[in-house]
Amino acid sequence: MVWGLICGPKVAACGIVISFWGVVMLAMLGIFFTTHSVLLIEDVPFTDEDMHGENNPQAIYNLYNMVGYNCFIAAGFYVVLAAFSFCQIKLNKRKEYMVH
């Protein structure tokens, strides 16, 4: 019996595909947020106080950076999911070669 086998090979392959896309997408979003892309202003959680404060550009830039770092953290979680899925594929391959 193979210990640690949680999901089958198809679910593990699906996890790798989804995590690959998640890493690519969230890394790109993180890069665009940390470079303060104007097109993503609707996704920045700012308030009226941030817009009309004394140092309003710096407050908005800090919010951009915060969202960008959150995207990088989420991409890291997808890397962990990819590693887990890869281990599940390896365990399923090992199970195929075992004699019952």
CYANA upper distance limits for C-alpha pairs under 8 A (distance plus 0.5 A):
  1 MET  CA     95 LYS  CA      8.07
  2 VAL  CA     91 LEU  CA      7.42
  2 VAL  CA     94 ARG  CA      8.26
  2 VAL  CA     95 LYS  CA      6.88
  4 GLY  CA     91 LEU  CA      8.38
  5 LEU  CA     88 GLN  CA      6.76
  5 LEU  CA     91 LEU  CA      6.84
  5 LEU  CA     92 ASN  CA      7.76
  6 ILE  CA     88 GLN  CA      7.70
  7 CYS  CA     11 VAL  CA      6.70
  7 CYS  CA     12 ALA  CA      6.97
  7 CYS  CA     88 GLN  CA      7.24
  8 GLY  CA     12 ALA  CA      6.72
  8 GLY  CA     88 GLN  CA      7.93
  8 GLY  CA     89 ILE  CA      8.19
  8 GLY  CA     92 ASN  CA      7.32
  9 PRO  CA     13 ALA  CA      6.57
  9 PRO  CA     88 GLN  CA      7.67
  9 PRO  CA     89 ILE  CA      6.08
  9 PRO  CA     92 ASN  CA      6.66
 10 LYS  CA     14 CYS  CA      6.64
 11 VAL  CA     15 GLY  CA      6.62
 12 ALA  CA     16 ILE  CA      6.85
 12 ALA  CA     85 SER  CA      5.18
 12 ALA  CA     86 PHE  CA      7.46
 12 ALA  CA     88 GLN  CA      6.55
 12 ALA  CA     89 ILE  CA      6.47
 13 ALA  CA     17 VAL  CA      6.87
 13 ALA  CA     85 SER  CA      7.37
 13 ALA  CA     86 PHE  CA      8.37
 13 ALA  CA     89 ILE  CA      7.70
 14 CYS  CA     18 ILE  CA      6.61
 15 GLY  CA     19 SER  CA      6.41
 15 GLY  CA     81 LEU  CA      7.50
 15 GLY  CA     82 ALA  CA      7.03
 15 GLY  CA     85 SER  CA      6.26
 16 ILE  CA     20 PHE  CA      6.47
 16 ILE  CA     81 LEU  CA      7.94
 16 ILE  CA     82 ALA  CA      5.48
 16 ILE  CA     85 SER  CA      6.32
 16 ILE  CA     86 PHE  CA      7.47
 17 VAL  CA     21 TRP  CA      6.85
 18 ILE  CA     22 GLY  CA      6.58
 19 SER  CA     23 VAL  CA      6.53
 19 SER  CA     78 TYR  CA      5.45
 19 SER  CA     79 VAL  CA      7.11
 19 SER  CA     81 LEU  CA      6.81
 19 SER  CA     82 ALA  CA      6.00
 20 PHE  CA     24 VAL  CA      6.80
 20 PHE  CA     78 TYR  CA      7.95
 20 PHE  CA     79 VAL  CA      8.25
 20 PHE  CA     82 ALA  CA      7.63
 21 TRP  CA     25 MET  CA      6.49
 22 GLY  CA     26 LEU  CA      6.33
 22 GLY  CA     75 ALA  CA      6.93
 22 GLY  CA     78 TYR  CA      6.68
 23 VAL  CA     27 ALA  CA      6.29
 23 VAL  CA     75 ALA  CA      5.18
 23 VAL  CA     76 GLY  CA      7.89
 23 VAL  CA     78 TYR  CA      6.40
 23 VAL  CA     79 VAL  CA      7.23
 24 VAL  CA     28 MET  CA      6.70
 24 VAL  CA     75 ALA  CA      8.34
 25 MET  CA     29 LEU  CA      6.73
 26 LEU  CA     30 GLY  CA      6.43
 26 LEU  CA     71 CYS  CA      5.85
 26 LEU  CA     72 PHE  CA      7.02
 26 LEU  CA     74 ALA  CA      7.53
 26 LEU  CA     75 ALA  CA      6.00
 27 ALA  CA     31 ILE  CA      6.69
 27 ALA  CA     71 CYS  CA      7.20
 27 ALA  CA     72 PHE  CA      6.41
 27 ALA  CA     75 ALA  CA      6.74
 28 MET  CA     32 PHE  CA      6.70
 29 LEU  CA     33 PHE  CA      6.50
 29 LEU  CA     68 GLY  CA      7.40
 29 LEU  CA     71 CYS  CA      7.14
 30 GLY  CA     34 THR  CA      6.60
 30 GLY  CA     67 VAL  CA      7.89
 30 GLY  CA     68 GLY  CA      4.59
 30 GLY  CA     69 TYR  CA      6.92
 30 GLY  CA     70 ASN  CA      8.12
 30 GLY  CA     71 CYS  CA      5.53
 30 GLY  CA     72 PHE  CA      6.18
 31 ILE  CA     35 THR  CA      6.73
 31 ILE  CA     68 GLY  CA      7.24
 32 PHE  CA     36 HIS  CA      6.85
 32 PHE  CA     37 SER  CA      6.05
 32 PHE  CA     68 GLY  CA      8.00
 33 PHE  CA     37 SER  CA      6.40
 33 PHE  CA     40 LEU  CA      7.69
 33 PHE  CA     64 TYR  CA      5.91
 33 PHE  CA     65 ASN  CA      6.82
 33 PHE  CA     67 VAL  CA      7.16
 33 PHE  CA     68 GLY  CA      5.26
 34 THR  CA     64 TYR  CA      6.57
 34 THR  CA     65 ASN  CA      5.43
 34 THR  CA     67 VAL  CA      8.49
 34 THR  CA     68 GLY  CA      5.76
 34 THR  CA     69 TYR  CA      8.23
 36 HIS  CA     40 LEU  CA      8.46
 36 HIS  CA     61 TYR  CA      7.19
 36 HIS  CA     64 TYR  CA      6.54
 36 HIS  CA     65 ASN  CA      8.22
 37 SER  CA     41 ILE  CA      7.85
 40 LEU  CA     44 VAL  CA      7.51
 44 VAL  CA     63 LEU  CA      6.96
 44 VAL  CA     64 TYR  CA      6.73
 44 VAL  CA     67 VAL  CA      7.53
 45 PRO  CA     63 LEU  CA      7.58
 46 PHE  CA     50 ASP  CA      6.49
 46 PHE  CA     51 MET  CA      7.91
 46 PHE  CA     60 ILE  CA      7.47
 46 PHE  CA     63 LEU  CA      7.66
 47 THR  CA     51 MET  CA      7.12
 48 ASP  CA     52 HIS  CA      6.67
 49 GLU  CA     53 GLY  CA      6.03
 50 ASP  CA     56 ASN  CA      6.07
 50 ASP  CA     59 ALA  CA      6.51
 50 ASP  CA     60 ILE  CA      7.19
 51 MET  CA     56 ASN  CA      5.87
 51 MET  CA     57 PRO  CA      8.32
 51 MET  CA     60 ILE  CA      8.06
 52 HIS  CA     56 ASN  CA      6.69
 55 ASN  CA     59 ALA  CA      6.86
 56 ASN  CA     60 ILE  CA      6.73
 57 PRO  CA     61 TYR  CA      6.63
 58 GLN  CA     62 ASN  CA      6.58
 59 ALA  CA     63 LEU  CA      6.84
 60 ILE  CA     64 TYR  CA      6.73
 61 TYR  CA     65 ASN  CA      6.71
 62 ASN  CA     66 MET  CA      6.64
 63 LEU  CA     67 VAL  CA      6.77
 64 TYR  CA     68 GLY  CA      6.65
 65 ASN  CA     69 TYR  CA      6.59
 66 MET  CA     70 ASN  CA      6.77
 67 VAL  CA     71 CYS  CA      6.80
 68 GLY  CA     72 PHE  CA      6.93
 69 TYR  CA     73 ILE  CA      6.73
 70 ASN  CA     74 ALA  CA      6.71
 71 CYS  CA     75 ALA  CA      6.66
 72 PHE  CA     76 GLY  CA      6.78
 73 ILE  CA     77 PHE  CA      7.03
 74 ALA  CA     78 TYR  CA      6.97
 75 ALA  CA     79 VAL  CA      6.87
 76 GLY  CA     80 VAL  CA      6.93
 77 PHE  CA     81 LEU  CA      6.81
 78 TYR  CA     82 ALA  CA      6.65
 79 VAL  CA     83 ALA  CA      6.77
 80 VAL  CA     84 PHE  CA      6.70
 81 LEU  CA     85 SER  CA      6.59
 82 ALA  CA     86 PHE  CA      6.52
 83 ALA  CA     87 CYS  CA      6.71
 84 PHE  CA     88 GLN  CA      6.76
 85 SER  CA     89 ILE  CA      6.77
 86 PHE  CA     90 LYS  CA      6.83
 87 CYS  CA     91 LEU  CA      6.66
 88 GLN  CA     92 ASN  CA      6.62
 89 ILE  CA     93 LYS  CA      6.72
 90 LYS  CA     94 ARG  CA      6.76
 91 LEU  CA     95 LYS  CA      6.67
 92 ASN  CA     96 GLU  CA      6.91
 93 LYS  CA     97 TYR  CA      7.38
 94 ARG  CA     98 MET  CA      7.11
